[in-house]
Structures are given as C-alpha cells and as structure tokens.
Amino acid sequence: MTAADPRPLDLPRLVLRRAGWVALGAWLLMLWLGLQRAGLDMEQEVAAAHAMAQLVARLAQPSSASDSELVAELQRSVQAHAPRHLSLSVRDADGRVVLATAADEPLGAPLSWLVQWHRALLPAHEPAPVTWPLPRPDGRSWTVTVAASHDSERAEAVTNLAALLGLGALGSVALLLALGSSVHHSLRPMHALLRAIGALRDDDARALRALPPMPIGELQAITGALRELAAALEAAEQQRRALSRQVLTLQEDERQRIARELHDEFGQRLTALRADAAWLSQRHAGDAQATAVLTAMSAQCAALQAEIRSLLSRLRPAGGSDGAADLWALQQLLDGLVQAWNASPGQAVRFELALRHYADGAALDWPAPQQARDCALPHELCLALYRISQEALTNVARHAGASTATLQLTLQRRADGDMLQWQVSDDGAGIGSLQIALQRGNGLAGIRQRVWALGADLECDIAAVGPAPGACLRARFRLQPMARGDEVVDGFAA
C-alpha cells in the first residue's frame, strides 16, 4: 500500500458489512412485527366499533323485552366485543346501574410510570359524555351514557411505544453482539501476533516464522512486515555473532603467538641461563658464597620456568587453535583450573568442580574417560568454556569475598536437543544487577561476549548458598550429535 495508491482497509469493511446485515435483519423483523401488530389492532378496532354500533342501535330501538332479558342481552353483546376506549353505562329510572362496561386493567410498572409521565407532559381535556333516554314498556325511561377515555387510548399508545422501544433495544443488542463477535473474530489472530512480538523482544524469532496466514489484509501485512523484520534481525545477529567469533579467534591467535614467543624465545633463554649457572657453579665449587648465589639463581630460573609453563597452559590450554576437543579434554582442563586455584598461595576460597549428567530428567553417572573421549566437542566451545571459567573464578577470588565456589558442568540429554550447561556459583556477597555489574569491569562483559558469540545467553541470579546471598552465573549451550572420523559417535557439538 502506498500513499499515492491507497487501498481500502479490510477490517472496517468486514465489520460494517456484518453490522449492515444485522441491522437489515433487525429492521425486517421490526417491519414484520409492526405489520402483525397493526393487523391485530385493526381487527380489534373494527370488531369493537362494530360491536359498539350494534349496541347503540339496539339501545336506540324500543324493546318489549323485560328488564332482565334486556340486561342479559346487552351483557352478552358487551362480553362478545367490548368497546375500545369507550365506557358504556345504563341506569334505570331509580338511578341504579343495570349495565356497565368493565374498566381497563391497570398497567404495571414501568408502563404506569410512562403513562403518568405522558399525562403530565401532554394533558388532554376529556369530552363530555353522550347521554340519551331509553324508553321502557312500563312508561319509565332508562339513561344510557357513553364516554370517551383518553387514558385508555394513552395506555394503548404507551404500550405500543414500549413494545417498539423494546424491539429497538433488542435490535441494538443484537447489533452490538454482532459487532463484538465480528471484531473479536477478526482480531483473534492479534493474540498470536502479540505473542510473537513478545518472543521477538526476547530475541526468539521462531514464533514469527510459525505465524499462520491472517484472515485480514491489514494483519497479513503486519505479519509479513514482522517476518521481514525477524529475518533482518536474525541476519544481523548472525553477522554480529560471526564478528564476535572472529574477534575472539583473533584474541586466541594473539595468545597463541605470545605463547610461541614465550616458549621459543624466553624459554630457551631461561634454559641457557640455567645451564650457565650450572657451569659457573662447577667452576666455583670451592667458593661457598658464589655457590650459594649460583644455586639461588638456578632456583629462581626454575621457578620462572614453572611460572612460564603455567602461563603457557593458560594461554593455550587445549594445545592449539584448530581441531576438535572432547568432553574428557574439557573435564581435564576445568579440573586443572580448579586445582591451580586451590594450590595458589594465600587463597582463601575453596574451589570445587561438579559434574552432572541427566537423561530425560533422571540423574546418571558422569561418562567414564573413554566415553567422554568419544563425546566430540568443537574446539571453540571447549576453549570458550575454559576462558569463561577462568574469568568467573578470577572474579570470585578477587571480588566475591566467598569461602566456597563451585564450577559445575551439566550434560542434559533431552528429546528436543541435548544441552551442555555451564555454571559458577559462590556463597559470597553477590553481584546485584547483572547490567550494573557489566558496567563495572570487563570480566563479566567478556564472559557474556563469549557466551553470546556461541548462541547462548548469560544468566545471573542469587545462588542462595549459606547465609550470604551469593551469586550464580549460568549459560546453556545447545548440542547436536557429531561425527568423529568415519564413525558417528554419541558426541556433541555446539
């Protein structure tokens, strides 16, 4: 849809079309009921007028019938067709009422309130009743009185108006129900759109790809735009992840280069220095003071070589930047990292390595060394887990003030895809908000960057270990079977 060539919207047309059908049905129903009521009123009016004409004609003619016979005859006529909006009374020569039409039944609320309101709003002057004598055979005369009643006509008009208003109310309710049903039916797919937008806010675009076709053109256009947005976001995120992996790869390459320089240059020079110190020690074997100095120099060189070897193991823990690692190698790396921290002098934190294995929710033993070696892992995943473990344990040792820290690796075999969960928890002071902690230094930011580059998210919550709040960092990496050599083994890949 463009500004130069706008197309009509589908939703208003759909709602108005359904509302029009309901309105047409309501009007047709009102027309049919109105015609039925008009026909009934017409029949009643004609019958009452005819009965009144017959009654008046009978009363206008002399009659030789006895008084009781005449009264019975008049009562039969009145009961057959009672006059409408007229009252009839016949009194004998002594003024006693010998015949009178029944009064209209009183209306109940709220019709009686409407009649009173109409009478107060539009008062009417009652006309004088019509009276004439009715001669009797005994020479005496009866008196016939016919009076018109505004209240009777008013009550009938108000009743008809109330029926019309009730019918209009029913039509309005039906119209509103139809509009509500139409809007609800038309906008029902909005729930799926809102859920998909919420999932997109959480960086999960799968809900957008699973959206069904929309029955409304506007919603279909929104769905198409959201799918394009999700695709663009996924492409941009994949590019960012690839760029992050490249940056991390460059960092590892630089570490490898530094490790080679230390090994090839500094290591060889330390070895030569130790050889020179040994030669000098032999030449000055009789000089106790020189021998002591040379022995101390040799010990310092040995200690420096040990530190360099430790540094080299941290710079290139997996032995290289290419190739595949396995679960056993990862276990050994993490175990060595924990042991190194525990062996550090002056270290107050006790570090532990916990290995967990689950299948379909049931706890299993951690794979034996040979089985763990058959579980292949990409080198980048193995190295990333080692690096984030390094940084997390360093943060615990420096900032947490904890007495115990646990590095946990959990292997979860599930029907919807195996997971490898990494977790570091401690009983220290906690880190509070993850977003604030990320701004205080580069350690957590580096952990999150590595985790995100491998397609996972870093989680942080309270560890609840002991009386202190503690902290817990967690990341879950989705795995899939991976082949090693020509044989497909029960291993995993990121």
Secondary structure in CASP SS format (residue, H / E / C, confidence):
PFRMAT SS
TARGET T0000
AUTHOR 0000-0000-0000
METHOD secondary structure of the structure
MODEL  1
M C 1.00
T C 1.00
A C 1.00
A C 1.00
D C 1.00
P C 1.00
R C 1.00
P C 1.00
L C 1.00
D H 1.00
L H 1.00
P H 1.00
R H 1.00
L H 1.00
V H 1.00
L H 1.00
R H 1.00
R H 1.00
A H 1.00
G H 1.00
W H 1.00
V H 1.00
A H 1.00
L H 1.00
G H 1.00
A H 1.00
W H 1.00
L H 1.00
L H 1.00
M H 1.00
L H 1.00
W H 1.00
L H 1.00
G H 1.00
L H 1.00
Q H 1.00
R H 1.00
A H 1.00
G H 1.00
L H 1.00
D H 1.00
M H 1.00
E H 1.00
Q H 1.00
E H 1.00
V H 1.00
A H 1.00
A H 1.00
A H 1.00
H H 1.00
A H 1.00
M H 1.00
A H 1.00
Q H 1.00
L H 1.00
V H 1.00
A H 1.00
R H 1.00
L H 1.00
A H 1.00
Q C 1.00
P C 1.00
S C 1.00
S C 1.00
A C 1.00
S C 1.00
D H 1.00
S H 1.00
E H 1.00
L H 1.00
V H 1.00
A H 1.00
E H 1.00
L H 1.00
Q H 1.00
R H 1.00
S H 1.00
V H 1.00
Q H 1.00
A H 1.00
H C 1.00
A C 1.00
P C 1.00
R C 1.00
H C 1.00
L E 1.00
S E 1.00
L E 1.00
S E 1.00
V E 1.00
R E 1.00
D C 1.00
A C 1.00
D C 1.00
G C 1.00
R C 1.00
V E 1.00
V E 1.00
L E 1.00
A E 1.00
T C 1.00
A C 1.00
A C 1.00
D C 1.00
E C 1.00
P C 1.00
L C 1.00
G C 1.00
A C 1.00
P C 1.00
L H 1.00
S H 1.00
W H 1.00
L H 1.00
V H 1.00
Q H 1.00
W H 1.00
H H 1.00
R H 1.00
A H 1.00
L H 1.00
L C 1.00
P C 1.00
A C 1.00
H C 1.00
E C 1.00
P C 1.00
A C 1.00
P C 1.00
V E 1.00
T E 1.00
W E 1.00
P E 1.00
L E 1.00
P E 1.00
R C 1.00
P C 1.00
D C 1.00
G C 1.00
R C 1.00
S E 1.00
W E 1.00
T E 1.00
V E 1.00
T E 1.00
V E 1.00
A E 1.00
A E 1.00
S C 1.00
H H 1.00
D H 1.00
S H 1.00
E H 1.00
R H 1.00
A H 1.00
E H 1.00
A H 1.00
V H 1.00
T H 1.00
N H 1.00
L H 1.00
A H 1.00
A H 1.00
L H 1.00
L H 1.00
G H 1.00
L H 1.00
G H 1.00
A H 1.00
L H 1.00
G H 1.00
S H 1.00
V H 1.00
A H 1.00
L H 1.00
L H 1.00
L H 1.00
A H 1.00
L H 1.00
G H 1.00
S H 1.00
S H 1.00
V H 1.00
H H 1.00
H H 1.00
S H 1.00
L H 1.00
R C 1.00
P H 1.00
M H 1.00
H H 1.00
A H 1.00
L H 1.00
L H 1.00
R H 1.00
A H 1.00
I H 1.00
G H 1.00
A H 1.00
L H 1.00
R H 1.00
D C 1.00
D C 1.00
D C 1.00
A C 1.00
R H 1.00
A H 1.00
L H 1.00
R H 1.00
A C 1.00
L C 1.00
P C 1.00
P C 1.00
M C 1.00
P C 1.00
I C 1.00
G H 1.00
E H 1.00
L H 1.00
Q H 1.00
A H 1.00
I H 1.00
T H 1.00
G H 1.00
A H 1.00
L H 1.00
R H 1.00
E H 1.00
L H 1.00
A H 1.00
A H 1.00
A H 1.00
L H 1.00
E H 1.00
A H 1.00
A H 1.00
E H 1.00
Q H 1.00
Q H 1.00
R H 1.00
R H 1.00
A H 1.00
L H 1.00
S H 1.00
R H 1.00
Q H 1.00
V H 1.00
L H 1.00
T H 1.00
L H 1.00
Q H 1.00
E H 1.00
D H 1.00
E H 1.00
R H 1.00
Q H 1.00
R H 1.00
I H 1.00
A H 1.00
R H 1.00
E H 1.00
L H 1.00
H H 1.00
D H 1.00
E H 1.00
F H 1.00
G H 1.00
Q H 1.00
R H 1.00
L H 1.00
T H 1.00
A H 1.00
L H 1.00
R H 1.00
A H 1.00
D H 1.00
A H 1.00
A H 1.00
W H 1.00
L H 1.00
S H 1.00
Q H 1.00
R H 1.00
H C 1.00
A C 1.00
G C 1.00
D C 1.00
A H 1.00
Q H 1.00
A H 1.00
T H 1.00
A H 1.00
V H 1.00
L H 1.00
T H 1.00
A H 1.00
M H 1.00
S H 1.00
A H 1.00
Q H 1.00
C H 1.00
A H 1.00
A H 1.00
L H 1.00
Q H 1.00
A H 1.00
E H 1.00
I H 1.00
R H 1.00
S H 1.00
L H 1.00
L H 1.00
S H 1.00
R H 1.00
L H 1.00
R C 1.00
P C 1.00
A C 1.00
G C 1.00
G C 1.00
S C 1.00
D C 1.00
G C 1.00
A E 1.00
A E 1.00
D E 1.00
L H 1.00
W H 1.00
A H 1.00
L H 1.00
Q H 1.00
Q H 1.00
L H 1.00
L H 1.00
D H 1.00
G H 1.00
L H 1.00
V H 1.00
Q H 1.00
A H 1.00
W H 1.00
N H 1.00
A H 1.00
S C 1.00
P C 1.00
G C 1.00
Q C 1.00
A C 1.00
V C 1.00
R E 1.00
F E 1.00
E E 1.00
L E 1.00
A E 1.00
L E 1.00
R E 1.00
H E 1.00
Y E 1.00
A E 1.00
D C 1.00
G C 1.00
A E 1.00
A E 1.00
L E 1.00
D C 1.00
W C 1.00
P C 1.00
A C 1.00
P H 1.00
Q H 1.00
Q H 1.00
A H 1.00
R H 1.00
D H 1.00
C C 1.00
A E 1.00
L E 1.00
P E 1.00
H H 1.00
E H 1.00
L H 1.00
C H 1.00
L H 1.00
A H 1.00
L H 1.00
Y H 1.00
R H 1.00
I H 1.00
S H 1.00
Q H 1.00
E H 1.00
A H 1.00
L H 1.00
T H 1.00
N H 1.00
V H 1.00
A H 1.00
R H 1.00
H H 1.00
A H 1.00
G C 1.00
A C 1.00
S C 1.00
T E 1.00
A E 1.00
T E 1.00
L E 1.00
Q E 1.00
L E 1.00
T E 1.00
L E 1.00
Q E 1.00
R E 1.00
R C 1.00
A C 1.00
D C 1.00
G C 1.00
D C 1.00
M E 1.00
L E 1.00
Q E 1.00
W E 1.00
Q E 1.00
V E 1.00
S E 1.00
D E 1.00
D C 1.00
G C 1.00
A C 1.00
G C 1.00
I C 1.00
G C 1.00
S C 1.00
L H 1.00
Q H 1.00
I H 1.00
A H 1.00
L H 1.00
Q H 1.00
R H 1.00
G C 1.00
N C 1.00
G H 1.00
L H 1.00
A H 1.00
G H 1.00
I H 1.00
R H 1.00
Q H 1.00
R H 1.00
V H 1.00
W H 1.00
A H 1.00
L C 1.00
G C 1.00
A C 1.00
D C 1.00
L C 1.00
E E 1.00
C E 1.00
D E 1.00
I C 1.00
A C 1.00
A C 1.00
V C 1.00
G C 1.00
P C 1.00
A C 1.00
P C 1.00
G C 1.00
A E 1.00
C E 1.00
L E 1.00
R E 1.00
A E 1.00
R E 1.00
F E 1.00
R E 1.00
L C 1.00
Q E 1.00
P C 1.00
M C 1.00
A E 1.00
R E 1.00
G C 1.00
D C 1.00
E E 1.00
V E 1.00
V C 1.00
D C 1.00
G C 1.00
F C 1.00
A E 1.00
A C 1.00
END
